[in-house]
């Protein structure tokens, strides 16, 4: 079963603030554990929304609209993700609970979502 651990953005990640060396080490260790367990499929961080664009589709059949970042409300944005392949939702939750605070500032939040497999 595929699950995505979605790391929510914060004011710090949106500000382009990099994690401190301790958090970098903790996240590296966590990623190594995922790899050693054979469950990590992919893990990536994202640039702040100030480097992004949002494409919306306001009307059926209408032209898409492009909006330049940054976007408001960092808590509704994504800072990164880890894709894992595990046996159950319970196992996915256990891996999510082991992740260090991804923001390192007490602002960390992870959303766990199962991925459709077609």
C-alpha positions in Angstrom: 0.0 0.0 0.0 1.3 3.4 -1.0 1.1 6.3 1.5 2.3 9.9 1.1 3.6 11.7 4.2 2.8 15.3 3.2 4.9 17.8 5.1 2.9 21.0 5.5 4.6 24.3 5.0 5.1 26.8 7.7 6.1 30.5 7.9 9.7 29.3 8.3 9.7 27.0 5.2 7.8 29.6 3.2 10.5 32.2 4.2 13.1 29.9 2.7 14.7 29.1 6.1 16.7 25.9 6.0 16.6 23.4 8.9 19.3 23.6 11.5 22.2 21.0 11.4 20.6 18.9 14.2 17.3 18.6 12.3 19.1 17.9 9.0 20.9 15.0 10.8 17.7 13.7 12.3 15.9 13.8 9.0 18.8 12.1 7.3 18.8 9.3 9.9 15.0 8.9 9.5 15.4 8.7 5.7 18.1 6.1 6.1 15.8 4.0 8.3 13.1 4.2 5.7 15.6 3.0 3.0 17.0 0.2 5.2 13.5 -1.0 6.0 12.8 -1.1 2.2 9.7 1.2 2.5 10.9 4.5 1.0 9.9 5.0 -2.6 10.7 8.7 -2.9 11.4 11.8 -0.7 11.6 15.4 -1.8 11.4 18.9 -0.4 9.8 21.8 -2.3 11.0 25.3 -2.8 8.8 28.0 -1.2 5.6 29.1 -3.0 7.3 32.3 -3.9 9.1 30.3 -6.6 5.9 28.7 -7.8 2.8 29.3 -9.8 -0.8 28.2 -9.3 -2.9 27.2 -12.2 -6.7 27.3 -11.6 -9.6 26.3 -13.8 -12.4 28.8 -12.9 -14.9 27.8 -15.6 -15.7 24.5 -17.4 -14.1 24.8 -20.8 -12.6 28.1 -20.0 -8.9 29.1 -20.1 -6.8 28.2 -17.1 -5.6 31.1 -15.0 -1.9 31.4 -13.8 -1.2 33.1 -10.5 2.3 33.9 -9.4 3.5 32.9 -5.9 3.9 33.4 -3.0 0.6 32.1 -1.8 -1.1 33.1 1.4 -1.8 30.7 4.3 1.3 28.6 4.6 -0.6 25.9 6.6 -2.5 25.0 3.4 0.8 24.6 1.4 3.1 21.6 1.0 6.8 21.9 1.9 7.8 18.3 0.9 6.7 14.7 0.9 7.8 11.1 1.5 6.2 8.3 -0.4 6.3 4.9 1.4 5.2 1.4 0.4 4.0 -0.5 3.5 1.7 -3.4 4.4 -1.0 -1.4 6.2 -2.3 2.0 7.3 -1.1 1.1 10.8 2.4 0.7 9.6 2.2 4.0 7.7 1.1 5.7 10.9 4.0 4.2 12.8 6.5 5.5 10.2 4.8 9.0 10.3 5.0 9.1 14.1 8.8 8.4 13.9 9.5 11.4 11.7 11.2 14.2 13.5 9.4 17.6 13.6 9.9 18.4 9.9 10.0 22.1 10.5 12.1 22.0 13.6 10.4 25.0 15.1 7.4 23.4 16.8 5.3 24.2 13.7 5.7 20.8 12.0 2.6 19.1 10.7 2.4 15.9 8.6 -0.7 14.8 6.7 -0.8 11.0 5.9 -2.7 10.0 2.8 -3.1 6.7 1.0 -2.3 6.9 -2.7 -4.7 5.4 -5.3 -3.1 2.5 -7.2 -4.6 1.8 -10.6 
